[in-house]
């Protein structure tokens, strides 16, 4: 059994980290949680997941040899969840509890208070503070999210930035974009743009579809790939049909090979309209040298350096979105230069190795600080 003294005087020993996450989908935050756990485990730590019965997430964890348990812990009205998590944290001998997203952060923090185990909540978007106030430390995926949480009264000394990171090696073996276009039945000379995101109102796919209608006036053979699944699928399919864009906008559903699909694109787009915290798909695009266009919002401003690695546009503005995408399609040399700068920046700032190192640093800092309280 791990004692409080063990937790706070670790001496650099490997840690046991209980990771809690509850969504049913396997999207940005879930993927980052898996990548981080994999990286920590490769450095000798033990990571145990508590999650919903999420088939895609559990499959991703199993393929990496990460211990995972499906537990009935979802729902902000589920008052049994913190009690179950408290028992589970002690059962696995957790040194600390690491939570992702709101429900997990609420119940994970309460479980931490019940057991005396310190808690870290990762905030992946511009969230209301309610579910995060009990966590001992918050990590945010961008400076913009950090400022947003601090602006709601969370003490600044409890908030740390930990940028999302990806493994550069996973992009080196991807096939050429021309091969991907052949596989997807896309003409080699057609302009191709796309978005990789959960299909939901906050991801702004409706504005991208409207922008496609405008772009067709100049590029009549343009194709837009929408990669992802979600509650807006039927609505988006209806809008595509209403605008007569069936030959130009493809709803591709969930694709485990989304990174490969990005290789076929000329421009990666993320037109989020509300609470985007960072935009990991933009970094995936950067790793394969693609320029990007995104909404001018706090998190995306850090994923895109405006006019250097891509272009920022006002949220929910289809005309501005079309204009920015059009600028890049009309000037391939400028677009290629932006993509090259984006790749260099991604390799410097947004790697898995940097994220794991930062996590280790913050986890051990919390354990040290916790021993003083």
C-alpha positions in Angstrom: 0.0 0.0 0.0 1.3 3.5 -0.9 1.5 5.8 2.1 1.3 9.6 2.1 5.0 9.7 2.9 5.7 7.5 -0.2 3.6 9.9 -2.4 5.3 13.1 -1.3 8.9 11.9 -0.9 9.2 10.0 -4.2 13.0 10.6 -4.7 12.6 10.3 -8.4 11.0 6.9 -8.2 8.4 5.7 -10.9 4.9 7.0 -10.1 1.5 5.3 -10.2 -0.8 7.7 -12.0 -4.6 7.2 -12.1 -5.9 8.8 -15.2 -9.7 9.5 -15.3 -11.7 10.5 -18.4 -15.3 9.9 -19.2 -16.5 10.9 -22.7 -18.0 8.3 -25.1 -16.1 9.6 -28.1 -12.4 9.3 -29.0 -11.4 12.7 -30.1 -8.8 15.4 -29.3 -8.7 15.3 -25.5 -9.0 11.5 -25.3 -6.1 11.1 -27.8 -3.9 13.4 -25.9 -4.6 11.5 -22.7 -3.6 8.3 -24.4 -0.4 9.7 -25.9 0.7 11.2 -22.6 0.0 7.9 -20.8 1.9 6.0 -23.3 4.9 8.4 -23.0 4.8 8.2 -19.2 4.6 4.5 -19.2 7.6 4.3 -21.6 9.6 6.2 -19.0 8.8 3.6 -16.4 5.7 5.0 -14.7 2.6 3.0 -14.2 -0.6 4.6 -15.7 -4.0 3.2 -14.9 -7.1 4.5 -16.7 -10.6 4.7 -15.2 -13.1 5.6 -18.0 -16.5 4.8 -19.4 -17.0 1.7 -21.6 -15.6 3.6 -24.6 -14.7 1.0 -27.2 -12.3 3.2 -29.2 -10.5 4.5 -26.2 -10.2 1.1 -24.6 -8.9 -0.3 -27.9 -6.3 2.5 -28.1 -5.1 1.8 -24.5 -5.0 -2.0 -25.0 -2.9 -1.6 -28.2 -0.3 0.3 -26.1 -0.4 -2.1 -23.1 -1.9 0.5 -20.8 -4.0 -0.8 -17.9 -7.6 0.4 -18.1 -10.9 -0.3 -16.3 -14.4 0.7 -17.5 -16.3 2.0 -14.5 -19.8 3.6 -14.0 -18.4 7.1 -13.3 -20.0 9.3 -15.9 -22.5 12.0 -15.3 -22.4 15.1 -13.1 -25.3 13.8 -11.1 -23.6 10.5 -10.3 -22.9 10.9 -6.6 -21.5 7.4 -6.4 -18.7 8.2 -8.8 -16.4 10.0 -6.4 -16.8 7.2 -3.8 -16.0 4.5 -6.4 -13.0 6.5 -7.7 -11.7 7.1 -4.1 -11.8 3.3 -3.5 -10.3 2.6 -6.9 -7.4 5.1 -6.4 -6.4 3.5 -3.2 -6.8 0.0 -4.7 -4.4 0.8 -7.5 -2.0 2.6 -5.1 -2.2 5.9 -6.9 0.4 8.5 -6.1 -1.7 11.1 -7.9 -4.9 11.4 -9.8 -4.8 13.0 -13.3 -8.2 14.0 -14.8 -9.2 15.2 -18.2 -12.3 17.2 -19.0 -15.1 18.4 -16.7 -16.9 15.4 -15.2 -13.8 13.5 -14.6 -12.1 16.5 -13.0 -15.1 17.1 -10.7 -15.3 13.6 -9.4 -11.6 12.9 -9.5 -10.9 16.0 -7.3 -13.5 14.9 -4.8 -12.0 11.4 -4.7 -8.7 13.1 -4.0 -10.0 15.0 -1.1 -11.5 11.8 0.3 -8.2 9.9 0.1 -5.6 12.6 0.5 -4.2 11.9 -3.0 -3.2 15.0 -4.9 -5.1 15.8 -8.1 -4.1 17.4 -11.4 -6.9 18.4 -13.9 -6.0 18.9 -17.5 -8.2 21.7 -19.1 -8.6 21.2 -22.8 -10.8 24.2 -23.7 -12.2 27.5 -22.5 -14.2 26.0 -19.7 -16.3 27.3 -16.8 -14.4 26.8 -13.6 -17.1 24.9 -11.7 -15.7 21.4 -12.2 -12.1 22.4 -11.6 -12.1 24.4 -8.4 -11.3 21.4 -6.2 -8.3 20.2 -8.1 -4.9 20.8 -6.5 -3.3 21.8 -9.9 -4.7 22.7 -13.3 -2.7 22.1 -16.5 -3.9 24.0 -19.5 -3.3 23.1 -23.2 -2.4 26.8 -24.0 -1.6 30.1 -22.4 -5.0 31.3 -23.6 -6.8 28.7 -21.6 -4.6 29.5 -18.6 -5.6 33.2 -18.8 -9.2 32.2 -19.1 -9.2 30.0 -16.0 -7.3 32.6 -14.0 -9.8 35.2 -15.1 -12.5 33.3 -13.4 -10.7 33.4 -10.1 -8.6 30.2 -10.1 -5.4 31.2 -8.3 -2.6 31.6 -10.8 -0.1 29.6 -8.8 -2.4 26.6 -9.3 -2.4 26.8 -13.1 0.4 25.6 -15.3 0.6 25.4 -19.1 1.4 22.0 -20.6 1.2 22.1 -24.4 -0.2 19.1 -26.2 2.5 17.0 -27.9 2.7 14.5 -30.7 5.4 11.9 -31.7 7.2 13.2 -34.8 8.1 9.7 -35.8 4.4 8.9 -36.4 4.4 11.3 -39.3 7.6 10.1 -41.0 6.1 6.9 -42.4 3.0 8.4 -43.9 2.5 7.9 -47.6 2.9 10.8 -50.0 -0.2 13.0 -50.4 -0.5 11.9 -54.1 -0.9 8.3 -53.0 -3.6 9.2 -50.5 -5.4 11.2 -53.1 -5.4 8.1 -55.4 -6.7 6.0 -52.6 -9.5 8.5 -51.9 -10.3 9.0 -55.6 -9.3 12.6 -55.6 -7.9 14.3 -58.7 -4.3 15.1 -58.3 -4.8 18.7 -59.6 -7.9 19.6 -57.6 -7.6 21.9 -54.5 -8.3 19.9 -51.4 -9.0 21.4 -48.0 -10.4 19.8 -44.8 -11.1 19.7 -41.1 -10.4 16.9 -38.6 -12.7 17.4 -35.6 -15.7 16.1 -33.8 -18.9 17.1 -35.7 -20.4 19.6 -33.3 -21.6 23.2 -33.3 -18.5 24.5 -31.6 -16.2 23.1 -34.3 -17.7 25.3 -36.9 -18.2 22.8 -39.8 -21.3 24.7 -41.0 -19.1 27.8 -41.6 -16.6 25.8 -43.6 -19.4 24.3 -45.7 -20.6 27.8 -46.4 -17.1 28.9 -47.3 -16.8 26.0 -49.8 -19.9 27.3 -51.6 -18.1 30.7 -52.0 -14.7 29.1 -53.0 -16.3 27.1 -55.8 -16.8 30.4 -57.7 -13.0 30.4 -58.3 -12.1 26.7 -57.8 -15.0 24.7 -59.3 -13.3 21.4 -58.7 -12.5 22.1 -55.0 -13.0 19.2 -52.5 -13.5 19.6 -48.7 -12.9 16.6 -46.4 -14.7 16.6 -43.1 -13.1 13.9 -40.9 -14.8 13.0 -37.7 -18.1 11.9 -36.3 -20.6 13.5 -33.9 -24.1 14.8 -33.2 -24.1 17.2 -36.1 -23.7 14.6 -38.8 -27.3 14.6 -40.1 -27.5 18.4 -39.9 -24.3 18.8 -41.9 -25.4 16.3 -44.4 -28.6 18.2 -44.9 -26.8 21.5 -45.3 -24.4 20.0 -47.9 -27.5 18.7 -49.8 -29.3 22.0 -49.6 -26.4 23.8 -51.1 -25.8 21.2 -53.8 -22.3 20.4 -52.5 -22.5 16.6 -52.5 -19.7 16.4 -55.1 -17.5 18.8 -53.1 -17.9 18.1 -49.4 -17.3 14.6 -48.1 -18.4 13.5 -44.6 -15.7 10.8 -44.0 -16.7 9.8 -40.4 -14.2 8.7 -37.8 -10.8 7.7 -39.4 -8.1 6.2 -37.3 -5.8 7.2 -40.2 -6.8 10.9 -40.0 -3.1 11.9 -40.2 -2.8 10.2 -43.5 -5.9 12.0 -44.8 -4.3 15.3 -43.9 -1.5 14.5 -46.3 -4.0 14.8 -49.1 -5.0 18.3 -48.1 -3.6 21.6 -49.4 -4.9 23.6 -46.4 -6.0 22.4 -42.9 -8.9 24.3 -41.5 -10.3 24.7 -38.0 -13.1 27.2 -37.9 -14.1 26.7 -34.3 -16.6 29.2 -33.1 -16.5 29.1 -29.3 -14.3 27.4 -26.7 -11.4 25.8 -28.6 -8.4 25.4 -26.3 -5.7 24.6 -28.8 -6.5 22.6 -31.9 -4.4 19.5 -32.1 -5.4 18.8 -35.7 -3.6 22.0 -36.7 -0.4 20.7 -35.1 -0.9 17.4 -37.0 -1.2 19.4 -40.2 2.0 21.3 -39.2 4.0 18.1 -38.7 3.3 17.2 -42.3 4.0 20.7 -43.6 0.5 21.9 -44.3 -0.5 25.5 -43.8 -3.6 26.2 -41.8 -6.5 28.5 -41.4 -8.2 28.8 -38.0 -10.5 31.0 -36.0 -8.9 33.9 -34.1 -9.5 32.6 -30.6 -7.2 32.2 -27.6 -6.0 28.7 -28.0 -5.8 28.6 -31.8 -3.6 31.8 -31.7 -0.9 29.5 -30.2 -1.4 26.7 -32.7 -1.2 29.1 -35.6 1.3 32.0 -35.9 -0.8 34.4 -38.0 0.8 35.0 -41.5 3.8 32.9 -40.6 2.4 29.3 -40.3 -1.2 30.0 -41.4 -4.0 32.6 -41.2 -6.4 33.6 -38.5 -9.9 34.7 -39.3 -12.9 36.0 -37.2 -15.0 33.1 -35.8 -18.3 32.3 -37.5 -17.4 34.3 -40.7 -17.7 32.1 -43.8 -16.7 35.0 -46.1 -13.5 35.7 -44.2 -12.8 31.9 -44.0 -13.2 31.6 -47.7 -11.0 34.6 -48.4 -8.1 33.2 -46.2 -8.3 29.7 -47.7 -8.4 31.3 -51.2 -5.3 33.3 -50.5 -3.4 30.1 -49.7 -4.8 28.2 -52.7 -3.9 31.0 -55.0 -0.3 31.3 -53.8 1.2 27.8 -53.5 4.7 29.1 -52.8 3.5 31.1 -49.8 1.4 28.2 -48.6 4.4 25.9 -48.8 6.6 28.3 -46.9 4.0 28.6 -44.2 3.8 24.8 -44.0 7.6 24.5 -43.7 7.7 27.1 -40.9 4.8 25.3 -39.1 6.7 22.0 -39.3 9.8 23.5 -37.8 7.8 25.1 -35.0 5.9 21.9 -34.2 9.1 19.9 -33.9 10.4 22.5 -31.5 7.4 23.1 -29.3 4.7 20.4 -29.7 6.4 17.0 -29.3 5.3 14.1 -27.2 8.7 14.1 -25.5 8.3 17.8 -24.4 4.8 17.1 -23.1 5.9 14.0 -21.1 8.9 15.9 -19.6 6.6 18.7 -18.6 4.1 16.3 -17.1 6.8 14.6 -15.0 8.0 18.0 -13.8 4.6 19.2 -12.8 3.5 16.0 -11.2 6.7 15.9 -9.0 6.2 19.6 -8.2 2.7 18.9 -7.0 3.9 16.0 -4.8 6.5 18.1 -3.2 4.1 21.0 -2.6 1.4 18.6 -1.3 3.8 17.4 1.4 4.1 21.0 2.7 0.4 21.5 3.2 
